[in-house]
Amino acid sequence: MYKCMIVDDEELARNELKYMLKNYESMQVEAEASNAIEALKILETIPDLDILFLDIQMPKINGLELAEIINNKENPPIIIFITAYDDYALRAFRVNAFDYLLKPIDEKELDITLTQKLENHQKANTEYQEKYQEIKDKLETLESNERLQKITVCIDEKMLPIDFSDIIYITVEEKETILRTKENKYYLSQTLSEIYNRLNVKNFFRCHKSYIINTNYIDTIEPWFNYTLNLKLAHVNEPIPVSRSNVKKFKRMLNIE
């Protein structure tokens, strides 16, 4: 069953499409909207929509602009544009449209889209996901023996293993990789990326291109400019930044709404 939403500023067009979709048991119209703002609000309440039937010519925010916004979200729905203007076709596919149908909707064209094309799309997607998971599992098996169990540092020609639980953060300063514990800081020969790729503990997070933090040491989280965050870690005076590109993943990991 596909959960669908129809977005069109013409009520007559929405009703016509709803009527046509009743012929498909696999299509369930969960919602409809008359403009992009309404559609975005509905998507917040029904995040698992499968298909979006989207008009292009709408006031304020048109369908192409709405598609760009939606495609930046996690797991966006399939977008099928339905419009009276065929000169939008190329631009529609540039925003990853699944298909493009002209008004008035031809029943045969709609049927091809919702049966043949959609079936092939789902089959290809399933095969891709299965292959991806197979490769991912193999890589994880191969890499599991290479992941770090401790980080060893050199001091006065002696080697000192550092437990993960003692690491507050690892950073880069003037091209030097530095590991910080409560009592000391140590210089490492590996790059930050090399270390992060081999860490075998879930509570480590690369919050910034120059920082890997141990989330167990987070004391407070402060919103910062441009939608970034600053972290106050235990035993550390200076704030640690969370870059804008990592904020969403960081909030998800810490269950922050």
N, C-alpha and C positions, 0 to 999 in steps of 0.2 A: 504494500500500500504506500503510495506516494502522498505526502502531505503537501498541499499546494496553497499558494496565495496569488490572487489576481490584483494587479495594480494598474488602474486606468482611471483617468479623470471623467470618463463618460460612463454613467450608470448603465445605459443601454448596452454598451460594449461588454461591460462586466457580466451582465445578466445573460447575454448571448453566449459568452464563453462558458459560464457556469452550466448553462443548458446543454451545451455540446459535450462538456466533460462528464455529464451524467451517464453517457454511453460507455464510460470506462470504469470498470469496478476497481481498478488499481489507482484511480485518481480521487482523492478526498480533498475538497476545497475547505481548508481550515479557516481562511480569512480573506478579506478583500480590503483594498484601500483606494482612496480617490486621489492620493498624492504621495510624494516621496516621504514627507515627514510622518504621515500616518503609517506608511510601510515600515519605516525604521523603528517606530515605537512598537509595532506588532512583532517585528523580528526579535525585539528584546524579550517579549513574553512567550514567543514560540521559536526558540533558537534552533529547533531540529527540523525546520521546513526543508523539504526535498527539492521542490520546484517553484520557481517564481515566474509567473506569466506577467511580463512587464511592457507597458506601453512606453513609447519614447517621447512623444510630444505631450508634455505635462507642464503646468505653470511652475515657476520658481526653480525647482530642481527637476531636470528632465530625466528620462529613463537611463540614458547613457551615464550621466553623472551619478545617479543612484547605484548603478551597477558597479562603478569604480569604488564607491564607498563600501558596498556589500562584499566585494571581492577582497577587501583588506581585512575582513573579519575571519575568524576561525571557522572552518567547515562551511563555506558559503553554499547556498542552494544552487542548483542548476538554473540558469537564466534562459528563458525563451522569450525573445522580443516579439511583440505583436503590434504592428503599426501600419498606418496608411501610407507611409512614405518609404519607398524602396531605396532612396538615395542614402539611407542611414546604414545599409547593410555592412559595408566595409568597416565603419566605425564600431558597429555592434560587435563584430568578431574580434576587434582589437581589445575589447573588454571581456573576452572569454565567454561570449554568448554561446550557448549550446546549439541554439537554432534561431531562425528568424522567419516569422510568418507575416504575410501581408493581410490587411483588412480590405474587404470583408473576408473572414477566415474561410478557406476552402476546407471542407470536411475531409477530403482525401489527403490534403497536405498535412492537416492536423493529425490524421491517423498514422501517416508515415512517421511523423515526429514522435508520437507517443507510443508507437509499437516498434517498428524496425530500428529507428535511430536510437531510441532510449534503451531498447534491449541490447543492441550492440555496445552501447556506451557502458551499461552495467556489467556486461560480460567482460569487456576489456578492463574495466576498473577492478573487478574481482580478481581477474588473472594477474593484474599488476600488483594488487595488495598481497596476494598469495606469494608471488615471486619475491616481492620486497621483504616479506616476513621471513621467507626461507633464507635469503641472503643475509638479512640482519641477524638471524639466529646463528648462522655459520660464523659470521664475523665476531659475534659476542663469544662464541665458543673458542675461537682462535685467540682472541685478545684476553680472555679471562686469566690465562697463565702469565700474561705480560703486565698486568696491572700492579700498581704499587701496593704493598702491604704496610710499609713504613717509608719515610723519607730520611735518607742518611746524609748527614752533613760532615764536613771535614773541619776539625779544629786542632791546631798545633800538630798537624800530621797524624792525628787520630780521627777515627770515624765514629760518629755518634748517631745512632738511629733515633729519630723523632717519632713518637706516637702521633697518629692523626688527631687524637683528642686534645693534644697540646698545641696544635697549630691554630692560631687565631686568623691569620690571613697570609697570603703570599702575594707579592707585588713586584713591580719593576720600577727601579729608580736609576736613572742615567744608564740604561741598558744593562743593569745588574739585576738579577732575580734574587729577591730577598724573602726569606721565610721568617715570620714573626711569631714568637711564643710569648707567654706572660713575662718571662724573665729576660729573654734574649732575642736577638735577630741573627740570622745566619744567611750566608751567601751561597747560592746554588749555581751549579754549572749549566743546568738545563733551562730551556726557555719556559715561559709561563704556559704556552700551548702544549709543550711536551709533557709537562707535569699534569695539566688538567686532563689530557686525554688518557692518562694512565691512573688517575685517582679512582679508588674503588669504594668510595664512601658517598652516600647520597646527600649528606648534609653540606658538602662543598659545592659552591656555586660561583661561576664566573660572572660577577655582577658588572664588570667593566673590562675593557681591553687590558687594563693594567692591574686588575685585582681578582684574586680568587679568595673568597671568604669562607670561614666556617660558620654556618648559620646558627650553630649552638651558642655563639658568642654575641649574638645581636641583642643589644639592650633596648634601643629605640630606633624608630623609623620616622624620618622627617620628610614631608613633601618639599620638593625644591623646584627651582624655576624650570620652565619648558617641559613640564610633566616628568621630570626626573625625581630621584630620591637620594637622600643622604642617610647613611647608617651610622649609628654610634655603637661601636663594639666594646665589650668589656675589656679593660686594661689598655685601651687605646685612646689617646687624646684627640687625634685628628679624625674628622668625618671621612667615611668611605663612600664614594659615589656609586649609584646604580644608574648606568647609562640608559638613555631613553629606549634604545632597542632591546634592553633586557628587563624593563619594568614589568611588562605583561607576564613574562615567564616567572619573574620573581614573585609577583603577587599571587599567581596561581600556585606556586610551590608553597607559599606561606598562608594560603587560603585567605587572602585579603580581598575584600569586595571592592 
